[in-house]
């Protein structure tokens, strides 16, 4: 049993060592070999780090462009790094070029970015996943160098941060936040305090505007209640029997001249939703009108208004039959 465990342990160790020996170089290591002219075993950690920083600057240039998709980013990077990828291409006899014309175009470098990866089977990774892996190593110093070299302006980076904050790679977002402190520099919209619909309607006070228009400000309290009920009944009848907004406004102007100019259509709609109850609906509309309106606007009505219509139908249930 001990012998078997030793063999298994030896096998696992051998697999791990083979994995280390056969590990493919990263994109940064390939670029370091290209920049320094050294072999992989001769590279130092500083060579790889410097190459990685240069690649990250190039990727950031296109990644932080709002107009480009990932496909466009990769195409632009392949175009800028064309000589780098050709440096690591396999020998010409291994190139997948079928015609003499293609060979001439290859010699003259007269080919598109999409043809180059097909003809030249470079071992260097050239997918968006390789470039994303680079961006995950972004540091604040990289954003600082982007600004110093004039690759992107402060305003452009802030615009990207504002529009794509949640979609940015976390390392890039964190680096931008540390360097530019966008929370302090971006113009934030003032936070609006949410007010309930009922309070908002009361603040507007549509009925008070109606009293001012009709010169009935000084009536007694009991008379005021009677006028308010009559106003709500007429308003509900007009609102829920009109086919569209134009017809509704026309009827409102005939029934209450000058009211829409003072409070506006939206404020009237808020008043209708909050202040008109099922008893007003029963008095203003017939059973058939309530049923038709509820059927046509079943999915458009809010929960409270829908409940009022359903209660009004129950109150008129006997007369409907």
matplotlib code that plots the C-alpha trace (Angstrom):
import matplotlib.pyplot as plt

x = [0.0, 2.9, 4.6, 1.5, 1.1, 4.8, 4.3, 1.2, 3.0, 6.0, 3.6, 1.9, 5.2, 6.4, 3.2, 3.6, 7.2, 6.3, 3.6, 6.2, 8.6, 6.1, 4.4, 3.9, 5.3, 2.9, 2.2, 4.4, 7.3, 7.0, 6.9, 10.0, 11.9, 10.8, 12.0, 15.2, 16.2, 16.9, 15.9, 13.2, 15.8, 17.8, 14.9, 15.0, 11.9, 12.6, 12.5, 9.1, 7.7, 8.8, 7.3, 4.1, 3.7, 4.2, 1.6, -0.9, -0.5, -1.3, -4.3, -5.7, -5.5, -8.2, -10.0, -10.9, -12.4, -16.2, -16.6, -14.8, -16.2, -13.9, -13.6, -12.4, -10.0, -8.4, -8.2, -6.5, -4.0, -3.2, -2.5, -0.2, 1.6, 1.9, 5.7, 5.7, 3.5, 5.4, 8.6, 7.3, 5.7, 6.7, 9.0, 7.8, 7.5, 4.9, 2.9, -0.6, -0.4, -2.0, -1.3, 1.7, -0.3, -0.8, 3.0, 3.7, 1.1, 2.8, 6.2, 4.9, 2.9, -0.2, -2.7, -5.5, -5.4, -7.8, -5.6, -2.4, -3.4, -4.7, -1.5, 1.0, 0.5, 2.2, 2.4, 1.8, -1.8, -3.8, -7.3, -9.3, -8.8, -5.0, -5.5, -8.1, -5.5, -3.1, -5.8, -6.3, -2.8, -3.4, -2.0, -2.5, 0.9, -0.3, -3.2, -0.8, 1.5, -1.4, -2.1, 1.6, 2.2, -1.0, -2.5, -5.8, -6.9, -8.3, -11.8, -11.9, -11.0, -13.6, -16.2, -15.5, -15.6, -18.9, -20.6, -19.0, -18.2, -19.9, -18.6, -14.9, -12.4, -12.1, -8.4, -8.8, -11.8, -9.7, -6.7, -8.8, -10.5, -7.2, -5.6, -8.5, -10.8, -13.9, -16.4, -15.1, -14.5, -17.6, -20.6, -23.2, -26.8, -28.4, -30.2, -33.9, -36.0, -38.7, -42.2, -45.2, -47.9, -50.5, -48.3, -47.2, -50.9, -51.7, -48.8, -50.1, -53.6, -55.6, -58.9, -57.6, -56.6, -60.1, -61.6, -59.3, -60.2, -64.0, -63.7, -65.1, -62.3, -64.6, -67.3, -68.1, -66.6, -69.8, -70.3, -66.6, -67.1, -70.1, -68.2, -65.2, -67.3, -69.0, -65.6, -64.2, -67.2, -67.0, -63.2, -63.5, -66.2, -64.1, -60.9, -62.1, -64.5, -62.1, -60.4, -57.1, -55.2, -56.3, -60.0, -59.5, -57.9, -60.6, -63.3, -61.4, -61.0, -64.8, -65.7, -63.0, -61.8, -58.3, -57.6, -55.2, -53.1, -52.6, -51.9, -51.0, -51.9, -49.5, -50.6, -54.2, -53.4, -51.6, -54.7, -57.0, -54.9, -54.6, -57.9, -60.6, -61.9, -64.3, -67.4, -66.6, -66.2, -69.6, -71.2, -69.4, -69.4, -71.8, -71.0, -70.3, -68.0, -66.0, -65.8, -64.7, -62.0, -60.7, -60.5, -58.7, -56.2, -55.8, -52.0, -51.5, -53.2, -51.3, -52.1, -54.1, -56.1, -56.9, -58.1, -60.4, -62.0, -62.4, -64.2, -66.4, -67.4, -68.3, -70.5, -72.3, -72.4, -76.2, -77.1, -74.7, -76.6]
y = [0.0, 2.4, 1.5, 2.4, 5.8, 6.5, 5.8, 8.0, 10.8, 10.4, 10.4, 13.6, 15.3, 14.4, 15.8, 19.1, 19.4, 18.6, 21.2, 23.8, 22.8, 22.9, 26.1, 28.5, 32.0, 34.8, 37.7, 40.0, 37.5, 37.4, 41.2, 41.4, 39.0, 41.2, 44.4, 43.2, 40.6, 38.1, 34.5, 33.4, 32.0, 35.2, 37.5, 39.2, 40.2, 43.9, 43.1, 41.4, 44.1, 46.9, 45.1, 44.4, 48.1, 49.1, 46.7, 47.8, 51.4, 50.3, 48.3, 51.1, 53.5, 51.5, 50.0, 53.4, 54.5, 54.7, 54.2, 50.8, 47.4, 44.5, 43.4, 46.8, 47.0, 43.6, 44.7, 48.0, 46.2, 43.7, 46.5, 48.3, 45.1, 43.7, 43.7, 42.1, 39.2, 38.8, 38.5, 35.3, 33.8, 30.3, 30.0, 30.9, 27.3, 26.9, 29.9, 29.1, 31.2, 29.6, 31.8, 33.8, 37.0, 36.4, 35.8, 39.1, 40.9, 39.3, 40.6, 44.1, 44.0, 44.8, 42.7, 43.3, 42.7, 39.8, 38.0, 38.3, 35.8, 33.4, 33.4, 33.8, 31.1, 32.9, 31.2, 34.5, 34.8, 37.4, 37.2, 39.5, 37.2, 37.8, 41.5, 41.4, 39.5, 42.4, 44.9, 43.0, 44.0, 47.7, 50.0, 53.7, 54.5, 53.2, 55.7, 58.4, 57.6, 57.6, 61.2, 62.2, 60.8, 62.4, 59.1, 60.1, 63.3, 63.6, 64.5, 61.4, 59.0, 60.7, 60.3, 56.6, 56.2, 57.9, 56.0, 52.5, 52.4, 49.1, 47.5, 48.4, 45.8, 46.2, 46.9, 49.6, 51.1, 51.1, 52.7, 55.5, 56.1, 56.5, 58.8, 61.1, 60.8, 61.1, 61.3, 64.8, 65.9, 64.7, 66.9, 64.9, 65.5, 66.7, 63.9, 64.4, 63.6, 61.2, 62.4, 60.1, 60.7, 61.7, 64.3, 65.6, 65.9, 67.7, 70.1, 70.9, 71.4, 71.2, 71.9, 75.2, 76.2, 75.4, 77.6, 80.5, 80.1, 80.1, 82.8, 80.6, 81.1, 82.5, 79.9, 78.1, 74.8, 72.7, 74.4, 73.8, 70.0, 69.9, 71.8, 69.5, 66.4, 67.8, 68.8, 65.3, 63.6, 65.8, 65.3, 61.5, 61.4, 63.4, 61.6, 58.0, 58.4, 60.3, 58.3, 60.1, 63.1, 65.6, 64.8, 64.9, 68.3, 69.7, 68.5, 69.8, 73.3, 73.4, 72.2, 74.2, 77.1, 78.2, 75.2, 73.3, 76.5, 76.8, 73.3, 71.3, 67.9, 65.9, 67.5, 66.8, 63.1, 62.9, 64.4, 61.9, 58.9, 59.9, 61.8, 60.0, 57.0, 54.1, 56.1, 58.9, 56.4, 54.8, 58.3, 59.4, 56.3, 53.5, 49.9, 49.2, 52.2, 51.1, 47.5, 48.6, 51.0, 48.3, 45.8, 48.1, 49.5, 46.4, 46.3, 50.1, 51.0, 51.3, 48.9, 51.4, 52.8, 49.3, 48.3, 51.3, 50.3, 46.7, 48.0, 50.2, 47.2, 45.3, 48.2, 48.3, 44.5, 44.1, 46.8, 45.3, 42.0]
z = [0.0, 0.9, -2.4, -4.3, -2.6, -3.4, -7.0, -7.2, -5.5, -7.9, -10.9, -9.7, -9.1, -12.6, -14.1, -12.3, -13.5, -17.1, -16.9, -15.7, -18.4, -21.2, -20.1, -23.0, -22.6, -21.8, -24.1, -22.0, -22.2, -26.0, -26.2, -23.9, -26.2, -29.2, -27.5, -26.0, -28.7, -25.9, -25.6, -23.0, -20.6, -20.7, -19.7, -16.4, -14.3, -15.1, -18.9, -18.6, -16.3, -18.7, -21.7, -19.8, -18.9, -22.5, -23.7, -21.1, -22.3, -25.9, -24.9, -22.7, -25.6, -27.5, -24.5, -23.1, -26.4, -26.2, -30.0, -30.2, -29.4, -28.4, -32.0, -33.0, -30.1, -31.2, -34.8, -33.9, -31.6, -34.4, -36.7, -34.3, -33.3, -36.8, -36.8, -33.4, -34.6, -37.8, -35.8, -34.2, -37.3, -38.4, -41.4, -44.8, -45.9, -43.1, -44.1, -45.3, -48.5, -51.5, -54.6, -55.9, -55.6, -51.9, -51.5, -53.3, -51.0, -48.0, -49.1, -49.8, -46.5, -48.5, -46.6, -44.2, -40.5, -40.7, -43.3, -41.3, -38.5, -41.1, -43.2, -40.3, -37.6, -34.8, -31.4, -29.7, -28.3, -30.1, -28.7, -26.5, -23.6, -23.8, -23.8, -21.0, -18.9, -19.4, -18.3, -15.1, -14.1, -14.6, -11.9, -11.1, -12.6, -16.0, -16.0, -15.0, -17.9, -20.3, -19.3, -19.3, -22.8, -24.2, -25.3, -23.7, -22.0, -18.5, -19.9, -22.1, -19.3, -17.0, -19.7, -20.1, -16.3, -16.1, -18.9, -18.4, -14.7, -14.1, -17.3, -16.8, -15.7, -11.9, -12.0, -14.6, -12.7, -9.5, -11.1, -12.6, -9.3, -7.5, -10.0, -11.1, -8.1, -10.4, -7.6, -6.8, -10.4, -12.3, -12.3, -10.3, -10.6, -7.3, -5.4, -5.6, -2.6, -3.5, -2.6, -2.6, -5.2, -2.7, -1.1, -4.5, -5.5, -2.3, -2.8, -6.2, -4.9, -8.2, -6.5, -5.0, -8.5, -9.7, -7.0, -8.0, -11.7, -10.9, -8.2, -5.4, -2.9, -0.2, 0.0, 3.3, 4.3, 3.5, 0.2, -0.6, 0.0, -2.3, -5.0, -4.6, -5.0, -8.1, -9.5, -9.0, -10.7, -13.8, -13.9, -13.6, -16.3, -18.7, -18.0, -18.2, -21.2, -23.6, -26.3, -26.3, -24.8, -27.4, -26.8, -23.1, -23.1, -25.3, -22.9, -19.9, -21.5, -22.2, -18.6, -16.7, -18.8, -17.8, -15.4, -17.7, -18.3, -14.5, -13.3, -16.5, -17.8, -15.7, -12.5, -13.3, -13.9, -10.5, -8.9, -10.6, -9.6, -5.9, -5.1, -7.1, -5.2, -6.1, -4.9, -7.3, -10.1, -9.3, -9.5, -12.6, -14.8, -15.7, -15.0, -18.7, -19.0, -15.9, -17.3, -20.7, -19.4, -17.0, -19.8, -22.3, -19.7, -17.4, -17.8, -17.9, -14.6, -11.4, -8.5, -6.5, -9.4, -10.6, -7.2, -7.2, -10.5, -9.3, -6.1, -8.2, -10.4, -7.2, -6.0, -9.3, -9.6, -9.2, -11.7, -14.2, -14.2]

ax = plt.figure().add_subplot(projection="3d")
ax.plot(x, y, z, "-o")
ax.set_aspect("equal")
plt.show()
